[in-house]
C-alpha cells in the first residue's frame, strides 16, 4: 500500500524514495509484525483465557507437560493477522508471487484453525480427522503447485541440488506431485515440532532469516548471476514476506518462551510450515529447504521411523516421537532440548547458506 500510494509522490517529497527499497520495506514489515504481536499479544491471550480456549495434553506424553493443560492455544492467529496486515502495508501489491504465498498462508491457516477449534470445543486432542486434515493440505498444495506449473516461469520444473550450479534434472510434469508432497510434508513437519515452549517459533525464525537472504539474492539479476543461482523475476519481494514472518516469530516468542503463556497451535504451525515450502518452490530451493529446515526434517523422520518400526517389528526406535520428546524422556530438561535444537537449526542454516559459494 505504501509503495503504491507514497512512492509516486517522491517528486514532491524525496524521502519517499526509500519505499522502493526492499531492505527498507522488509525491515519495517518485520517491525510492524513485531509491534502488533507485542501490543495485541496480552489482549489475545486474555481473550483466549476468558473463552477457555486451552490446550489439551496427551496423557502418554512426558509427565512434565501435564501442568501445561489449559494454557491458551491458537496463538498462531496472532501471527497470521500480523503478517497479513504488515504485507498489505509494505508489499508490492502488484506482485503475483507474494499474493500466491499469502493465499497459501491463509488457506493453511484456516485448516489449522478448524482443527484447533474442534480440539478446544471437544476438550481433547482430537481435532479434524487425519484424512480431512490431509485432504485440506493436499488441496491447497495442489492449487499452489499447479498454478506455478502453468505460470510459464522459465525452468520452473528444473531441480537444483546443493553444491551443483546447474539443474540436475527437469522433472517435467512430475514436479507437480513432488511440489505437493514438499508443501504437505513441511507443513506437517513444523506441526510435529510445535511441542515444546518456543521450539517451533525459534526454529522458524532461523528458517525465515535464511529464506529472506535467499529470496533477496534470487530476485537480483546481478547477485544471482555472480553466485550462479537461478534468477527469479519478482522473487525479491518475498524478502518482505520473510522478514514480516521473522518479526511475527520474534513477537510470538516473547509470549511462547518457557514457561509459555500461549501455544501456537495448528493455526500457526501448518501455514508457517507450508509457506516455507511454497517459497522454496518459487525460488528453486526445493532441496535446499530440507537443509535449512533440517530440524523439522529430523522431527518428521522420527515419527515416520517410529510408526514404521512399530508396525513392522512391534518395537519402538525412540522412547517417544517426535524426536524432542525422546530427549525429554532421556532426562534432558525442556529448555535444554529447545536451546540445543535452536543451535542445531542455526548450524543447518549456516550450512545451507554456505552452498551459495560451494558449487
For each residue, the residues with C-beta under 8 A, 3 or more apart:
1: 4 5 88 89 90 93
2: 5 6 7 19 25 89 90
3: 6 7 19 20 25 90 91 92 93
4: 1 7 8 92 93 94
5: 1 2 8 9
6: 2 3 9 16 19
7: 2 3 4 10 16 17 19 20
8: 4 5 11
9: 5 6 12 13 16
10: 7 13 14 16 17
11: 8
12: 9
13: 9 10 16
14: 10 17
15: 18
16: 6 7 9 10 13 19
17: 7 10 14 20
18: 15 21 24
19: 2 3 6 7 16 24 25
20: 3 7 17
21: 18 24 25
22: 25 26 216 219 236 237 239 240
23: 26 27
24: 18 19 21 27 28
25: 2 3 19 21 22 28 29 90 91 240
26: 22 23 29 30 90 212 239 240 242 243 244
27: 23 24 30 31 243
28: 24 25 31 32 90
29: 25 26 32 33 86 87 89 90 91 240 241 243 244 247
30: 26 27 33 34 243 244 246 247 250
31: 27 28 34 35 247
32: 28 29 35 36 82 85 86 89 90 244 247
33: 29 30 36 37 79 82 83 86 244 245 246 247 248 251
34: 30 31 37 38 247 248 250 251
35: 31 32 38 39 251
36: 32 33 39 40 78 81 82 85 86 248 251
37: 33 34 40 41 78 79 82 247 248 250 251 252 254 255
38: 34 35 41 251 254
39: 35 36 43
40: 36 37 43 44 78 81 82
41: 37 38 44 45 78 251 252 254 255 262
42: 45 46 255
43: 39 40 46 47
44: 40 41 47 48 75 77 78 262
45: 41 42 48 49 72 75 255 261 262
46: 42 43 49 50
47: 43 44 50 51
48: 44 45 51 53 54 72 73 74 75 262
49: 45 46 52 53 54 72
50: 46 47
51: 47 48
52: 49 120
53: 48 49 72 73 74 120
54: 48 49 69 70 71 72 73 120
55: 68 69 70 71 72 73 263 265
56: 69 119 120 123 124 125
57: 61 65 66 68 69 125
58: 61 65 125
59: 66
60: 320
61: 57 58 65 66 320 325
62: 65 320 325 328 329
63: 66
64: 67 328 334
65: 57 58 61 62 68
66: 57 59 61 63 69
67: 64
68: 55 57 65 71 260
69: 54 55 56 57 66
70: 54 55
71: 54 55 68 260 261 262 263
72: 45 48 49 53 54 55 75 261 262 263
73: 48 53 54 55 116 119 120 262 263 264 265
74: 48 53 77 113 116 117 120 263 265 267 268
75: 44 45 48 72 78 79 252 255 256 262 263 264 265 268
76: 79 80 109 112 116 252 264 265 266 267 268 269 271 272
77: 44 74 80 81 109 113 267 268
78: 36 37 40 41 44 75 81 82 248 251 252
79: 33 37 75 76 82 83 245 248 249 252 264 268 272
80: 76 77 83 84 105 106 109 267 268 271
81: 36 40 77 78 84 85
82: 32 33 36 37 40 78 79 85 86 244 247 248 251
83: 33 79 80 86 87 105 241 244 245 248
84: 80 81 87 88 102 105 106
85: 32 36 81 82 88 89
86: 29 32 33 36 82 83 89 90 244 247 248
87: 29 83 84 90 91 98 102 240 241 244
88: 1 84 85 91 93
89: 1 2 29 32 85 86
90: 1 2 3 25 26 28 29 32 86 87 240 244
91: 3 25 29 87 88 95 98 237 240 241
92: 3 4 95 98 237 240
93: 1 3 4 88
94: 4
95: 91 92 98 99 234 237
96: 99 100 234
97: 100 101 234 235 237 238 282
98: 87 91 92 95 101 102 237 238 240 241
99: 95 96 102 103
100: 96 97 103 104 144 147 148 278 282
101: 97 98 104 105 238 241 275 278 279 282
102: 84 87 98 99 105 106 241
103: 99 100 106 107
104: 100 101 107 108 140 143 144 183 271 274 275 278
105: 80 83 84 101 102 108 109 271 272 274 275 278
106: 80 84 102 103 109 110 271
107: 103 104 110 111 140 143 271
108: 104 105 111 112 137 140 187 270 271 274 275
109: 76 77 80 105 106 112 113 267 268 270 271
110: 106 107 113 114
111: 107 108 114 115 128 133 136 137 140 266 270
112: 76 108 109 115 116 265 266 267 268 269 270 271
113: 74 77 109 110 116 117 266 267
114: 110 111 117 118 127 128
115: 111 112 118 119 127 128 133 266 267 270
116: 73 74 76 112 113 119 120 127 265 266 267
117: 74 113 114 120 121 127
118: 114 115 121 122 126 127 128
119: 56 73 115 116 122 124 125 126 127
120: 52 53 54 56 73 74 116 117 123
121: 117 118
122: 118 119 126
123: 56 120
124: 56 119
125: 56 57 58 119
126: 118 119 122
127: 114 115 116 117 118 119 133 266
128: 111 114 115 118 132 133 136
129: 132 133
130: 133 134
131: 134 135
132: 128 129 135 136
133: 111 115 127 128 129 130 136 137
134: 130 131 137 138 184
135: 131 132 138 139
136: 111 128 132 133 139 140
137: 108 111 133 134 140 141 183 184 187 188 270 274
138: 134 135 141 142 180 184
139: 135 136 142 143
140: 104 107 108 111 136 137 143 144 183 274
141: 137 138 144 145 179 180 181 183 184 274
142: 138 139 145 146 176 180
143: 104 107 139 140 146 147
144: 100 104 140 141 147 148 179 183 278 281
145: 141 142 148 149 175 176 179 180 183 281
146: 142 143 149 150 176
147: 100 143 144 150 151
148: 100 144 145 151 153 156 179 281 282
149: 145 146 156 157 173 175 176 179
150: 146 147
151: 147 148 156
152:
153: 148 156 232 233
154:
155: 158 167 230 284
156: 148 149 151 153 175 284
157: 149 170 171 172 173 174 175
158: 155 167 169 170 171 230 284
159: 167 168 169 170 171 175 178 286 287
160: 164 166 167 168 229 230 284 285 286 287 288
161: 164 168 287
162: 287 288 291 352 355 359
163: 355 358 359
164: 160 161 167 168 359
165: 228 359
166: 160
167: 155 158 159 160 164 170
168: 159 160 161 164
169: 158 159
170: 157 158 159 167
171: 157 158 159 174 175 178
172: 157 175
173: 149 157 176
174: 157 171 177 178
175: 145 149 156 157 159 171 172 178 179
176: 142 145 146 149 173 179 180
177: 174 180 181
178: 159 171 174 175 181 182 286
179: 141 144 145 148 149 175 176 182 183 277 281 286
180: 138 141 142 145 176 177 183 184
181: 141 177 178 184 185
182: 178 179 185 186 277 280 281 286 289
183: 104 137 140 141 144 145 179 180 186 187 274 277 278 281
184: 134 137 138 141 180 181 187 188 274
185: 181 182 188 189 277 300
186: 182 183 189 190 273 274 276 277 289 293 296
187: 108 137 183 184 190 191 269 270 271 273 274 277
188: 137 184 185 191 192 270 273 300
189: 185 186 192 193 273 293 296 297 299 300
190: 186 187 193 194 200 203 204 269 270 272 273 276 293 296
191: 187 188 194 266 269 270 273
192: 188 189 195 296 299 300 303 322
193: 189 190 199 200 203 269 295 296 299 322 324
194: 190 191 199 200 263 264 265 268 269
195: 192 199 200 322 324 325
196: 199 258 324 328 334 337 338
197: 256 257 258 259 260 334 335 338
198: 201 202 253 256 257 258 260 338
199: 193 194 195 196 202 203 324 337 338 341 342
200: 190 193 194 195 203 204 264 268 269 272
201: 198 204 205 249 252 253 256 264
202: 198 199 205 206 249 253 338 341 342 345
203: 190 193 199 200 206 207 293 295 296 341 342 345
204: 190 200 201 207 208 245 249 272 276
205: 201 202 208 209 246 249 250 253
206: 202 203 209 210 342 345 346 348 349
207: 203 204 210 211 276 292 293 296 345 349
208: 204 205 211 212 242 243 245 246 249 276
209: 205 206 212 213 242 246 349
210: 206 207 213 214 292 349 352 353
211: 207 208 214 215 238 242 276 279 280 292
212: 26 208 209 215 216 239 242 243 246
213: 209 210 216 217 353
214: 210 211 217 218 283 285 288 353
215: 211 212 218 219 235 236 238 239 241 242 279 283
216: 22 212 213 219 220 223 236 239
217: 213 214 220 223 224 227 229 356
218: 214 215 224 229 230 231 232 235 236 283 284 285
219: 22 215 216 224 231 232 233 234 235 236 237 238 239
220: 216 217 223 224 231 236
221: 224 225 231
222: 225 226
223: 216 217 220 226 227
224: 217 218 219 220 221 227 228 229 230 231 232
225: 221 222 228 231
226: 222 223
227: 217 223 224 356 357
228: 165 224 225 359
229: 160 217 218 224 284 356
230: 155 158 160 218 224 283 284
231: 218 219 220 221 224 225
232: 153 218 219 224 235 282 283 284
233: 153 219
234: 95 96 97 219 237
235: 97 215 218 219 232 238 282 283
236: 22 215 216 218 219 220 239
237: 22 91 92 95 97 98 219 234 240 241
238: 97 98 101 211 215 219 235 241 242 279 282 283
239: 22 26 212 215 216 219 236 242 243
240: 22 25 26 29 87 90 91 92 98 237 243 244
241: 29 83 87 91 98 101 102 215 237 238 244 245 279
242: 26 208 209 211 212 215 238 239 245 246 279
243: 26 27 29 30 208 212 239 240 246 247
244: 26 29 30 32 33 82 83 86 87 90 240 241 247 248
245: 33 79 83 204 208 241 242 248 249 272 275
246: 30 33 205 208 209 212 242 243 249 250
247: 29 30 31 32 33 34 37 82 86 243 244 250 251
248: 33 34 36 37 78 79 82 83 86 244 245 251 252
249: 79 201 202 204 205 208 245 246 252 253
250: 30 34 37 205 246 247 253 254
251: 33 34 35 36 37 38 41 78 82 247 248 254
252: 37 41 75 76 78 79 201 248 249 255 256 264 268
253: 198 201 202 205 249 250 256 257
254: 37 38 41 250 251 257
255: 37 41 42 45 75 252 260 261 262
256: 75 197 198 201 252 253 260 261 262 263 264
257: 197 198 253 254 260
258: 196 197 198 334 335 338
259: 197
260: 68 71 197 198 255 256 257 263
261: 45 71 72 255 256
262: 41 44 45 48 71 72 73 75 255 256
263: 55 71 72 73 74 75 194 256 260
264: 73 75 76 79 194 200 201 252 256 267 268 269
265: 55 73 74 75 76 112 116 194 268 269
266: 76 111 112 113 115 116 127 191 269 270
267: 74 76 77 80 109 112 113 115 116 264 270 271
268: 74 75 76 77 79 80 109 112 194 200 252 264 265 271 272
269: 76 112 187 190 191 193 194 200 264 265 266 272 273
270: 108 109 111 112 115 137 187 188 190 191 266 267 273 274
271: 76 80 104 105 106 107 108 109 112 187 267 268 274 275
272: 76 79 105 190 200 204 245 268 269 275 276
273: 186 187 188 189 190 191 269 270 276 277 296
274: 104 105 108 137 140 141 183 184 186 187 270 271 277 278
275: 101 104 105 108 245 271 272 278 279
276: 186 190 204 207 208 211 272 273 279 280 289 292 293
277: 179 182 183 185 186 187 273 274 280 281 289
278: 100 101 104 105 144 183 274 275 281 282
279: 101 211 215 238 241 242 275 276 282 283
280: 182 211 276 277 283 285 286 288 289 292
281: 144 145 148 179 182 183 277 278 284 286
282: 97 100 101 148 232 235 238 278 279
283: 214 215 218 230 232 235 238 279 280
284: 155 156 158 160 218 229 230 232 281
285: 160 214 218 280 288 289 292
286: 159 160 178 179 182 280 281 289
287: 159 160 161 162 290 291
288: 160 162 214 280 285 291 292 352 355
289: 182 186 276 277 280 285 286 292 293
290: 287 293 294 297
291: 162 287 288 294 348 351 352 355
292: 207 210 211 276 280 285 288 289 348 349 352
293: 186 189 190 203 207 276 289 290 296 297 345 348
294: 290 291 297 298 344 345 348 351
295: 193 203 298 299 341 344 345 348
296: 186 189 190 192 193 203 207 273 293 299 300
297: 189 290 293 294 300 301
298: 294 295 301 302 323
299: 189 192 193 295 296 302 303 322 323 324
300: 185 188 189 192 296 297 303 304 322
301: 297 298 304 305
302: 298 299 305 306 317 318 321 322 323 326
303: 192 299 300 306 307 321 322
304: 300 301 307 308
305: 301 302 308 309 317 318 321
306: 302 303 309 310 316 317 318 321
307: 303 304 310 311 321
308: 304 305 311 312
309: 305 306 312 313 315 316 317
310: 306 307 313 314 315 316
311: 307 308 314
312: 308 309
313: 309 310
314: 310 311
315: 309 310
316: 306 309 310 319
317: 302 305 306 309
318: 302 305 306 321 323 325 326
319: 316 325 326 329 330
320: 60 61 62 325 326 328 329
321: 302 303 305 306 307 318 325 326
322: 192 193 195 299 300 302 303 325 326
323: 298 299 302 318 326 327
324: 193 195 196 199 299 327 328 337 338 341
325: 61 62 195 318 319 320 321 322 328 329
326: 302 318 319 320 321 322 323 329 330
327: 323 324 330 332 337 340
328: 62 64 196 320 324 325 332 334 337
329: 62 319 320 325 326
330: 319 326 327
331:
332: 327 328 336 337 340
333: 336 337
334: 64 196 197 258 328 337 338
335: 197 258 338 339
336: 332 333 339 340
337: 196 199 324 327 328 332 333 334 340 341
338: 196 197 198 199 202 258 324 334 335 341 342
339: 335 336 342 343
340: 327 332 336 337 343 344
341: 199 202 203 295 324 337 338 344 345
342: 199 202 203 206 338 339 345 346
343: 339 340 346 347
344: 294 295 340 341 347 348
345: 202 203 206 207 293 294 295 341 342 348 349
346: 206 342 343 349 350
347: 343 344 350 351
348: 206 291 292 293 294 295 344 345 351 352
349: 206 207 209 210 292 345 346 352 353
350: 346 347 353 354
351: 291 294 347 348 354 355
352: 162 210 288 291 292 348 349 355
353: 210 213 214 349 350 356
354: 350 351 357 358
355: 162 163 288 291 351 352 358 359
356: 217 227 229 353 359
357: 227 354
358: 163 354 355
359: 162 163 164 165 228 355 356
